[in-house]
């Protein structure tokens, strides 16, 4: 398995997400333009911010010439750490584990006995785009990137509830655009991410959101990287739990570093 394939497997554990549309309309437009105009304040209060969270999912990673299925478990310590583990979809054997923080990215590949450890730039190189920790966390939680509320208002375009203007700058110099959302719960439906200094663009799409003990979390999510080698990650959420989590991560002394 070469570095690019490792990168794509890691994209699966780092960027998540798939969506199969429900039978009812995905987007419900506001009752009126007045409702839409009041939407930004409403949207800014609807973010899901758990202190600690565990998410279990079945994932499919699609590349131009291959298709890989695996189980994915994600654990999150809000604003501090994202822990992920890929495992065999049939036997449950762990294949890869990664930890991501504001200033650290590390991963171990148990199949090949290799590891990578470095700062956040290692994650940027792996993904082929800049993805700051806060933005990655927002994507994984089904939240709007917080930057968008500084310049946008809400409105209706083509019968969909959207943010206007459709393009908003991000703190790292990139942008987010074509932003639409579920009006009833104030959570994202689709948007595009363009990272600063990179040609690649990421398309994020959320399916239905399910209510679980007072919070909403997407049941199906998709993320598609549209670069020279397009990659699509599809994720079907199986279980979501709030509460204290453990974040085990150790690099065995016998493992070799990935150059």
N, C-alpha and C positions, 0 to 999 in steps of 0.2 A: 504494500500500500504506500503510495508516494505522498509527499507533503500536501499536494492539492487535494487528494482524497481524504487525508486526515482533516484538512481544513473543512471540507464539506460535511464530514461527520460531526465536526465540532460546531459548525454552523447549526447543525440540527440540535445540538445541546445548548447552543448559545442564543439562538434567535427564534426558535419555536415557530409554530403557528399554522393552523389550517381552518378552512371554512367550507362546509357544504350548506347551501342555503336552505332555510326552512320553507315549507310550502306556503306560508302566509307572506305578505310583503315584508321585505327586510327593513325598509325605511318608512317611517310614518312621518309625513310632513307636519309642521305646526298647524294649529287651527287658523292662524292668521299671521300677517306680517308683523303685527304688534307682538304676538307670542315669540316670533323668531327674533325680533329685536332685543327681547329680554333674555335671550338664551345664554349669552356668555357667562353671566353671573351664575346661572343655574348650572351650566356645565362645569364651571370651576369648583363647584362644591360636590360633584358626584364622583370624584376619583376614589378608587379603592386603595387604601393605604394600611395594610395589615402590619402589625409589628413582626410577626413570624408566620410563615406560610409554607405548606407542602402541596405540590401539584403532581399528580401522576397522570401519564398520558400514553397513548399509542401513537407513534409517529411514522411518517413515510417521507423519505428523502428522495426526490426525483432529480436526476441529472439527465443531460441529453442522451446518454447511452446506458443508464443504469437506474435501478430502483431498489432502495434499501428500506426495510422495516425494522423498527426497534422500539423498545419501551423506554420512556424518558421519565425520570423523576427530578423535580426541581424543588429546592428549598431556598427560602429567601429570608434574610434578616434585613428589614427595611432600611434603605439608604446606606447599608454597610456591606452586604455580601450576598452573592448569588451562587448557590451550589447546585451542580447538575451531575446526573449519572445516566449513561446509556447502558442498556442491558439487552441480552438476547430476548427476542419476543416470545420464544417458545420455552426455553430452559430457564430464563431469568438470570443467566450468568452475567455479571457486570463486565462491560467491554471497555468503557471509558468513563473517567470522572474529571470534572473541572470545577475550579473556583474562580470567581470574578469579583473584584472590588474596585474601588475608585483608582487605586494605584497598583493593582496586581492582577495578573492572569496566569493561571497554572493549570496543567492538565496531565493526566497519566493515561497511557494506552496499554491496557492489560493484555491485549492480544499480542502485541509486538514487544512488550517490555520496554517502552520508551516513555519519555516525559518532556514537557516544555514548562519552563518557569521564567517569568519576566514581568515587566511592567505592562501598563495598559496598551503600549504600542505593539506588543506582541499580538494582542487581540485584533488591533487594526490591520496588521499584516496578514493575519489569518483570514479575516473576513474580506479583505480588499476594500474596506471602507472604514471611515471613522465612526465609531459608535460609543459615545460616552456612557459611563455607567448609568447615570440618571435616565438617559433616553432608553437604554436597554431595559431598565427596570419598568419604565412606563409601558413599553411594548409588551412585556411579559405579563403585566397586570391588567392589560386592557384599558389603560388610561390614555388620555390625551397627553402628548408631550407638553409640559407646563409652559414652554415658550410661546405657544400659539395664542394664548389669551391676551398677550400684550398688544397685539395689533389687529386682531380679527373681531368681527361681529358675526351674528348668525343670520341666516336667511334661507330661502328656498330656491334651489336651482334644479330644473328638470324634474320637479316633483319630489326632490330629496332635501332633507334638512342638512345644510352644509355651513361651513364657516366661510365668511367672505371678508377680505379677499381670499382666494383659494390658496395663495402661497404665503407662508409666514417664515421669517428667518429663525434659525436655531442658534444657540449660543456658540456652537463650535464653528459657525460660518456656513453651515449647510442650510437646507430648507426643508419644509414639509408642505405638501400641497395636495389639492383634490381631496379635501377633508370632508367626509360625511359621517353622520352619526345617527344612533337610535334616539329619536326625540323623547320617547317616554322615560327612558332611564338616563339620558345624557351621557352615553358612553360611545366610543368610536365604532364605526362600521367599516370604513375604508380610509386609507390615506397613503400617499407616496412619500418616501424619504430620499433626499439627495444629500449625500455627505460632502463636506467641504473638501475640495482638492481631488475628488474621485469622479470618474465617469459613471460608475455603477449606481443604479437606482434600486431601491427596495420598495416593493408593493406589499402593504399590510392589509389583510382583510379578516374581520371577525365575523363569526356566525352568530347564532343565538346566544344570549346571556341567560344563565339560570340563577335564580335566587337561592341562596344557601345560608341559612341562619342570619338573615338580615343584610347580606351583601350579594352583589352580582358578579359572576365570573363567566367569561366566555366558555361555551361548551365545545366549540370548534373554531379553529383559527388557521390562517394561512400566511406564510411569508414567502415572497418570491424575490430573489435577487436577479436583476436584469442587467447582466454585464456580458462580457465576451463569452463566458460559459454560464448560462443561466442555471439557477438552482431553485427548486421549489421545495419548501418544507411544509408538510401537512400534519396537523396535530389534532387528535381527538381526545379531549379531556375526559378522564375516567373518574378522578377523585380529587377533591380540594379540601384541605383541612387547615384551620387556623390554630395556633398554639405553639408552645415551645418546641424547637427543633434542634437536632444535632447536625453538625457539619464536618464529618470526618474526612480528612484528606492527608495522605502521607505518600511520599515518593520513596519507593523501595530503593535501597542502596545498589541493587543489581541492575536497575533500569538505566538505559542509555539516553542521553539528552538528544532531542530533535534539533538538528542544526537549521 
